[in-house]
Amino acid sequence: MKVNGLITRLTMLAALCLTANANAVQVELFIHAPQAQSVSVAGSFDPWWQKRHPLVRDTEGYWQVNLDLPPGRYELQFLVDGQWRHNPDFKQIDDGLGSINNIIVVP
């Protein structure tokens, strides 16, 4: 009986995840950093900002990544060669800790 209950809960969790991803919107995040060797982005779209999403550089020095995000408001920063930075081309907010975060809103 416990096994069936566990399977039912896992099935419901999987369905919930699929439903959440069905509403996701592809969002392009970018920053101009022509001299950088590595760039990634982290934000409130991942719990506690734990995951770093690597960006890819183009020939003009822009780094970009496309992320599938569900609707919502997110704060983010770019990690450029080990230093946290924001993109001046995106909306910004003071994080209350002495840094500036970018803000994006996914409709």
N, C-alpha and C positions, 0 to 999 in steps of 0.2 A: 504494500500500500504506500509506503514512503517513497518507493521508487517511482510509482505513477505520479505522485504529488510533485516530486522533483522534476520529472519530465514535463509535467504540465506547466510548472513555474518557468522552466527553461524555455519552453515553447512560447510562453507569453512574453518573456523577456526578449527573445529573438524577434518576435513580431513587433514589439515596441521599438526595437532598434531599427528595424526595416522601415517602420512608419516614420520615425524621426528622420532617417536619411532620405526618404521620399520627398520631404519638404525642403531639402538642402538646396542652396543656391551656390553656383560656382562664383567665387570671389577672387579677383586678381589682386595680390599684394605685391608692392614693388618699392624699391628704394634706389636712388642713384648713388653709387659708391664705386667709381671706376678704379680706384687703387686697391680695393679690398681683395683679400684672398679667399675669404669665406663669409657668407651671410646666411643667417637663419632668422626665423620669426617665431615669437611665442606670444600667447595672449590668453585672454579670459575664455576663449573658445575651447581651451583644454583645462581640465581641473588643476587649479593651483599653478598654472603656467608651466607645467612639467615638461611638455613635449616641445622640442625644437624642430621646426619644419625648415629644411634647407631650401635656399633659393638658388636659381640658376642665372648666371650672368650672360647678358647679350653682348654684341660687339660694341655697343655705345656706352657700356658701363652701368647699365641698369640691371638690377637683380630682381627676379620675379618668381612667384609661385602661385599656383591656382589651388585654392582650398574649397572644399564643399562644406558650407556652413549652414546650419538651420537659421531661420529668422531670429533676429535678436540684435542687441547692442553689445559690442565687444571692444575691449581695450587691448592694445598690443604694443610691442616694441620689437625693433630689429636688433639682432646681435651681430655686429659688424666687427670681424677680427677680434672677438672677445670683449667688445665694448657695446653697452646698450645704447641705442640711438632711436630717435623717432624720425619719421619722414615729414618734412615741412610741407609736403604737398597734401597731406591728409589732415583732417580735423584733429585738434589736440586738446588735452586736458592735463592739468596738474594732478599727479597721483597722490598728493598730500605727503609724500616722503622725499620731496626734493627732485623728482624726475618728471619728465613730460611723457605721457603716453599718447599714442594715436587712438582715435575712436573711429570705428566703422559701424554702420547700421545696415543690417541685411533685412530687406523687406519681406 
